[in-house]
Amino acid sequence: MKPTFEYLASLSSHAAATKAVRRYPALLGLSISANLQPTVAYLQSVGVDVGRLIQVIYIYVYIYIYIYIYIYIYIYIYMCVCVCVCVYMYIHIYIR
């Protein structure tokens, strides 16, 4: 965890890294070589300022969490509809 935090702090500042980790502790679980370095390299290649990388990373995490929650709710609603349809069909086919 410490190397990951130090890597994040090296991108911007200690305060920005602390803020990002406090908002999203899961950042500390990311692999530097597998997750962070490729992401940082890509963002730098498209012109994102190095000093703003921490902000971009935790905004990305926020968007990812939002999408995850949206998909979870969508799947839950879909499953509820499927159960309702199955119950409706069972009642009208087998009970009548």
N, CA, C and O atoms as a DFTB+ gen file, in Angstrom:
384 C
 N C O
     1  1       0.809      -1.191       0.000
     2  2       0.000       0.000       0.000
     3  2       0.859       1.266       0.000
     4  3       0.535       2.252      -0.662
     5  1       1.935       1.220       0.737
     6  2       2.782       2.408       0.823
     7  2       3.390       2.762      -0.529
     8  3       3.392       3.937      -0.896
     9  1       3.912       1.784      -1.295
    10  2       4.442       2.158      -2.619
    11  2       3.382       2.774      -3.531
    12  3       3.677       3.688      -4.302
    13  1       2.162       2.280      -3.444
    14  2       1.087       2.840      -4.264
    15  2       0.804       4.278      -3.865
    16  3       0.637       5.139      -4.729
    17  1       0.749       4.547      -2.564
    18  2       0.510       5.910      -2.113
    19  2       1.659       6.823      -2.534
    20  3       1.426       7.945      -2.983
    21  1       2.885       6.355      -2.393
    22  2       4.040       7.164      -2.801
    23  2       4.005       7.453      -4.302
    24  3       4.359       8.549      -4.736
    25  1       3.576       6.464      -5.092
    26  2       3.460       6.681      -6.535
    27  2       2.414       7.744      -6.832
    28  3       2.643       8.634      -7.651
    29  1       1.261       7.653      -6.165
    30  2       0.211       8.656      -6.366
    31  2       0.690      10.037      -5.939
    32  3       0.406      11.028      -6.611
    33  1       1.415      10.109      -4.826
    34  2       1.919      11.397      -4.347
    35  2       2.967      11.965      -5.302
    36  3       3.093      13.182      -5.434
    37  1       3.717      11.088      -5.965
    38  2       4.733      11.571      -6.907
    39  2       4.111      12.186      -8.159
    40  3       4.749      12.981      -8.849
    41  1       2.885      11.821      -8.444
    42  2       2.211      12.365      -9.623
    43  2       1.750      13.799      -9.419
    44  3       1.757      14.599     -10.354
    45  1       1.352      14.121      -8.201
    46  2       0.804      15.447      -7.949
    47  2       1.394      16.021      -6.676
    48  3       2.431      16.684      -6.704
    49  1       0.735      15.767      -5.567
    50  2       1.221      16.230      -4.270
    51  2       0.745      15.265      -3.198
    52  3      -0.152      14.451      -3.417
    53  1       1.364      15.377      -2.044
    54  2       0.987      14.520      -0.925
    55  2      -0.464      14.794      -0.522
    56  3      -1.213      13.866      -0.217
    57  1      -0.850      16.057      -0.523
    58  2      -2.216      16.428      -0.131
    59  2      -3.246      15.874      -1.118
    60  3      -4.289      15.366      -0.708
    61  1      -2.954      15.970      -2.410
    62  2      -3.892      15.457      -3.419
    63  2      -4.015      13.937      -3.326
    64  3      -5.108      13.386      -3.460
    65  1      -2.885      13.265      -3.097
    66  2      -2.917      11.811      -2.957
    67  2      -3.698      11.405      -1.711
    68  3      -4.458      10.437      -1.737
    69  1      -3.508      12.145      -0.622
    70  2      -4.247      11.862       0.608
    71  2      -5.743      12.032       0.388
    72  3      -6.539      11.202       0.828
    73  1      -6.122      13.102      -0.288
    74  2      -7.538      13.358      -0.576
    75  2      -8.119      12.238      -1.437
    76  3      -9.226      11.763      -1.182
    77  1      -7.377      11.825      -2.444
    78  2      -7.855      10.761      -3.334
    79  2      -8.024       9.449      -2.581
    80  3      -9.016       8.746      -2.771
    81  1      -7.062       9.116      -1.727
    82  2      -7.123       7.855      -0.982
    83  2      -8.228       7.898       0.067
    84  3      -8.878       6.885       0.323
    85  1      -8.447       9.062       0.674
    86  2      -9.539       9.169       1.649
    87  2     -10.890       8.992       0.978
    88  3     -11.793       8.378       1.547
    89  1     -11.033       9.519      -0.216
    90  2     -12.301       9.368      -0.934
    91  2     -12.481       7.950      -1.464
    92  3     -13.582       7.401      -1.427
    93  1     -11.395       7.362      -1.955
    94  2     -11.451       6.042      -2.570
    95  2     -10.295       5.182      -2.075
    96  3      -9.268       5.082      -2.747
    97  1     -10.450       4.558      -0.903
    98  2      -9.374       3.720      -0.359
    99  2      -8.983       2.567      -1.280
   100  3      -7.879       2.034      -1.168
   101  1      -9.873       2.181      -2.183
   102  2      -9.566       1.089      -3.114
   103  2      -8.395       1.431      -4.030
   104  3      -7.800       0.535      -4.628
   105  1      -8.055       2.712      -4.147
   106  2      -6.887       3.099      -4.956
   107  2      -5.626       2.434      -4.446
   108  3      -4.727       2.119      -5.226
   109  1      -5.553       2.216      -3.124
   110  2      -4.359       1.597      -2.556
   111  2      -4.222       0.136      -2.955
   112  3      -3.132      -0.430      -2.869
   113  1      -5.305      -0.474      -3.387
   114  2      -5.257      -1.863      -3.809
   115  2      -4.860      -2.054      -5.258
   116  3      -4.662      -3.184      -5.703
   117  1      -4.740      -0.957      -6.003
   118  2      -4.359      -1.063      -7.412
   119  2      -2.878      -1.365      -7.556
   120  3      -2.050      -0.892      -6.777
   121  1      -2.568      -2.143      -8.545
   122  2      -1.176      -2.452      -8.850
   123  2      -0.555      -1.288      -9.617
   124  3      -1.159      -0.743     -10.541
   125  1       0.660      -0.918      -9.218
   126  2       1.337       0.189      -9.892
   127  2       1.646      -0.194     -11.338
   128  3       1.356       0.565     -12.262
   129  1       2.235      -1.373     -11.529
   130  2       2.665      -1.760     -12.877
   131  2       1.506      -2.197     -13.769
   132  3       1.543      -1.987     -14.982
   133  1       0.484      -2.800     -13.181
   134  2      -0.614      -3.311     -13.997
   135  2      -1.735      -2.300     -14.221
   136  3      -2.394      -2.330     -15.260
   137  1      -1.959      -1.401     -13.252
   138  2      -3.091      -0.479     -13.358
   139  2      -2.669       0.980     -13.503
   140  3      -3.059       1.656     -14.454
   141  1      -1.882       1.450     -12.564
   142  2      -1.615       2.887     -12.496
   143  2      -0.683       3.383     -13.595
   144  3      -0.987       4.375     -14.258
   145  1       0.445       2.712     -13.797
   146  2       1.404       3.190     -14.805
   147  2       0.809       3.208     -16.215
   148  3       0.989       4.197     -16.925
   149  1       0.106       2.150     -16.651
   150  2      -0.497       2.228     -17.992
   151  2      -1.544       3.335     -18.101
   152  3      -1.636       4.001     -19.132
   153  1      -2.336       3.535     -17.038
   154  2      -3.345       4.590     -17.050
   155  2      -2.695       5.959     -17.130
   156  3      -3.123       6.815     -17.904
   157  1      -1.659       6.162     -16.327
   158  2      -0.942       7.443     -16.324
   159  2      -0.274       7.683     -17.669
   160  3      -0.314       8.797     -18.191
   161  1       0.340       6.646     -18.235
   162  2       0.987       6.788     -19.543
   163  2      -0.019       7.178     -20.622
   164  3       0.263       8.029     -21.466
   165  1      -1.187       6.552     -20.588
   166  2      -2.210       6.888     -21.579
   167  2      -2.687       8.325     -21.398
   168  3      -2.784       9.076     -22.368
   169  1      -2.982       8.704     -20.166
   170  2      -3.469      10.055     -19.917
   171  2      -2.435      11.105     -20.328
   172  3      -2.792      12.156     -20.860
   173  1      -1.157      10.820     -20.080
   174  2      -0.106      11.743     -20.510
   175  2      -0.025      11.802     -22.030
   176  3       0.238      12.861     -22.600
   177  1      -0.253      10.654     -22.695
   178  2      -0.161      10.634     -24.163
   179  2      -1.278      11.437     -24.828
   180  3      -1.117      11.922     -25.948
   181  1      -2.406      11.576     -24.136
   182  2      -3.495      12.365     -24.707
   183  2      -3.484      13.804     -24.210
   184  3      -4.401      14.573     -24.499
   185  1      -2.449      14.168     -23.462
   186  2      -2.254      15.559     -23.105
   187  2      -2.749      16.010     -21.747
   188  3      -2.861      17.212     -21.506
   189  1      -3.050      15.080     -20.852
   190  2      -3.479      15.467     -19.508
   191  2      -2.254      15.952     -18.728
   192  3      -1.202      15.313     -18.747
   193  1      -2.404      17.077     -18.048
   194  2      -1.319      17.666     -17.263
   195  2      -0.932      16.731     -16.117
   196  3      -1.802      16.192     -15.433
   197  1       0.363      16.541     -15.910
   198  2       0.859      15.629     -14.884
   199  2       0.367      16.044     -13.497
   200  3       0.048      15.183     -12.677
   201  1       0.303      17.317     -13.229
   202  2      -0.151      17.796     -11.927
   203  2      -1.614      17.516     -11.658
   204  3      -2.042      17.524     -10.504
   205  1      -2.387      17.271     -12.697
   206  2      -3.822      17.011     -12.533
   207  2      -4.171      15.531     -12.641
   208  3      -5.346      15.163     -12.626
   209  1      -3.156      14.688     -12.748
   210  2      -3.424      13.266     -12.926
   211  2      -4.191      12.661     -11.757
   212  3      -5.087      11.842     -11.960
   213  1      -3.851      13.056     -10.550
   214  2      -4.561      12.526      -9.377
   215  2      -6.043      12.867      -9.471
   216  3      -6.894      12.015      -9.215
   217  1      -6.356      14.109      -9.836
   218  2      -7.756      14.506      -9.956
   219  2      -8.456      13.684     -11.033
   220  3      -9.590      13.244     -10.844
   221  1      -7.785      13.481     -12.151
   222  2      -8.383      12.697     -13.233
   223  2      -8.592      11.260     -12.786
   224  3      -9.613      10.654     -13.111
   225  1      -7.630      10.704     -12.039
   226  2      -7.751       9.315     -11.587
   227  2      -8.932       9.167     -10.636
   228  3      -9.720       8.234     -10.792
   229  1      -9.081      10.063      -9.651
   230  2     -10.196       9.833      -8.746
   231  2     -11.527      10.250      -9.346
   232  3     -12.567       9.790      -8.875
   233  1     -11.542      11.087     -10.348
   234  2     -12.784      11.335     -11.086
   235  2     -13.148      10.089     -11.889
   236  3     -14.319       9.721     -11.978
   237  1     -12.131       9.439     -12.476
   238  2     -12.358       8.198     -13.213
   239  2     -12.942       7.134     -12.286
   240  3     -13.877       6.426     -12.660
   241  1     -12.391       7.021     -11.079
   242  2     -12.903       6.044     -10.121
   243  2     -14.350       6.368      -9.768
   244  3     -15.173       5.462      -9.646
   245  1     -14.667       7.646      -9.605
   246  2     -16.030       8.060      -9.298
   247  2     -16.972       7.665     -10.432
   248  3     -18.065       7.159     -10.179
   249  1     -16.565       7.886     -11.660
   250  2     -17.392       7.517     -12.820
   251  2     -17.556       5.996     -12.881
   252  3     -18.641       5.495     -13.175
   253  1     -16.483       5.276     -12.605
   254  2     -16.538       3.813     -12.606
   255  2     -17.538       3.321     -11.564
   256  3     -18.342       2.434     -11.848
   257  1     -17.494       3.885     -10.367
   258  2     -18.415       3.478      -9.304
   259  2     -19.850       3.807      -9.706
   260  3     -20.755       3.004      -9.477
   261  1     -20.065       4.976     -10.300
   262  2     -21.406       5.365     -10.752
   263  2     -21.928       4.374     -11.783
   264  3     -23.078       3.943     -11.700
   265  1     -21.101       4.011     -12.748
   266  2     -21.509       3.065     -13.788
   267  2     -21.802       1.696     -13.173
   268  3     -22.769       1.035     -13.550
   269  1     -20.964       1.278     -12.227
   270  2     -21.163      -0.006     -11.560
   271  2     -22.507      -0.026     -10.840
   272  3     -23.252      -1.000     -10.953
   273  1     -22.825       1.033     -10.104
   274  2     -24.093       1.106      -9.383
   275  2     -25.261       1.117     -10.369
   276  3     -26.273       0.456     -10.136
   277  1     -25.129       1.857     -11.462
   278  2     -26.183       1.911     -12.478
   279  2     -26.439       0.526     -13.065
   280  3     -27.591       0.117     -13.210
   281  1     -25.377      -0.194     -13.401
   282  2     -25.522      -1.530     -13.973
   283  2     -26.150      -2.479     -12.944
   284  3     -27.005      -3.297     -13.286
   285  1     -25.721      -2.363     -11.688
   286  2     -26.277      -3.204     -10.632
   287  2     -27.777      -2.968     -10.494
   288  3     -28.543      -3.927     -10.396
   289  1     -28.204      -1.720     -10.485
   290  2     -29.631      -1.401     -10.368
   291  2     -30.387      -1.912     -11.596
   292  3     -31.485      -2.453     -11.465
   293  1     -29.812      -1.746     -12.781
   294  2     -30.442      -2.225     -14.007
   295  2     -30.647      -3.736     -13.953
   296  3     -31.722      -4.230     -14.294
   297  1     -29.623      -4.468     -13.528
   298  2     -29.727      -5.928     -13.433
   299  2     -30.773      -6.316     -12.397
   300  3     -31.545      -7.251     -12.615
   301  1     -30.806      -5.611     -11.275
   302  2     -31.795      -5.901     -10.235
   303  2     -33.216      -5.701     -10.761
   304  3     -34.086      -6.543     -10.539
   305  1     -33.447      -4.600     -11.451
   306  2     -34.779      -4.330     -12.006
   307  2     -35.136      -5.386     -13.059
   308  3     -36.270      -5.863     -13.104
   309  1     -34.170      -5.745     -13.900
   310  2     -34.396      -6.763     -14.923
   311  2     -34.781      -8.090     -14.283
   312  3     -35.698      -8.765     -14.752
   313  1     -34.085      -8.466     -13.216
   314  2     -34.392      -9.729     -12.531
   315  2     -35.776      -9.680     -11.893
   316  3     -36.504     -10.671     -11.926
   317  1     -36.148      -8.540     -11.314
   318  2     -37.483      -8.392     -10.727
   319  2     -38.553      -8.543     -11.789
   320  3     -39.568      -9.199     -11.553
   321  1     -38.348      -7.955     -12.942
   322  2     -39.310      -8.066     -14.042
   323  2     -39.402      -9.519     -14.501
   324  3     -40.499     -10.021     -14.749
   325  1     -38.270     -10.192     -14.614
   326  2     -38.285     -11.594     -15.035
   327  2     -39.050     -12.459     -14.038
   328  3     -39.819     -13.332     -14.440
   329  1     -38.850     -12.228     -12.761
   330  2     -39.569     -12.989     -11.738
   331  2     -41.066     -12.710     -11.837
   332  3     -41.876     -13.633     -11.748
   333  1     -41.435     -11.457     -12.019
   334  2     -42.857     -11.110     -12.145
   335  2     -43.480     -11.780     -13.358
   336  3     -44.603     -12.278     -13.285
   337  1     -42.769     -11.797     -14.458
   338  2     -43.284     -12.443     -15.674
   339  2     -43.426     -13.947     -15.448
   340  3     -44.416     -14.547     -15.867
   341  1     -42.459     -14.548     -14.801
   342  2     -42.536     -15.988     -14.528
   343  2     -43.707     -16.310     -13.614
   344  3     -44.426     -17.280     -13.854
   345  1     -43.910     -15.525     -12.583
   346  2     -45.037     -15.741     -11.675
   347  2     -46.349     -15.550     -12.421
   348  3     -47.276     -16.343     -12.258
   349  1     -46.435     -14.522     -13.226
   350  2     -47.642     -14.263     -14.016
   351  2     -47.943     -15.444     -14.938
   352  3     -49.082     -15.902     -15.026
   353  1     -46.906     -15.930     -15.624
   354  2     -47.107     -17.059     -16.536
   355  2     -47.512     -18.305     -15.764
   356  3     -48.393     -19.040     -16.211
   357  1     -46.910     -18.555     -14.649
   358  2     -47.241     -19.731     -13.850
   359  2     -48.691     -19.676     -13.397
   360  3     -49.412     -20.671     -13.473
   361  1     -49.113     -18.517     -12.929
   362  2     -50.489     -18.365     -12.459
   363  2     -51.469     -18.583     -13.601
   364  3     -52.470     -19.276     -13.419
   365  1     -51.214     -18.021     -14.757
   366  2     -52.168     -18.101     -15.862
   367  2     -52.105     -19.403     -16.636
   368  3     -53.063     -19.751     -17.326
   369  1     -51.016     -20.122     -16.540
   370  2     -50.905     -21.393     -17.284
   371  2     -51.297     -22.587     -16.402
   372  3     -52.084     -23.441     -16.811
   373  1     -50.748     -22.633     -15.214
   374  2     -50.916     -23.836     -14.389
   375  2     -52.061     -23.749     -13.378
   376  3     -52.620     -24.780     -13.004
   377  1     -52.411     -22.589     -12.943
   378  2     -53.441     -22.484     -11.912
   379  2     -54.823     -22.349     -12.543
   380  3     -55.793     -22.825     -11.953
   381  1     -54.955     -21.760     -13.647
   382  2     -56.266     -21.585     -14.299
   383  2     -56.774     -22.859     -14.803
   384  3     -57.861     -22.905     -15.380
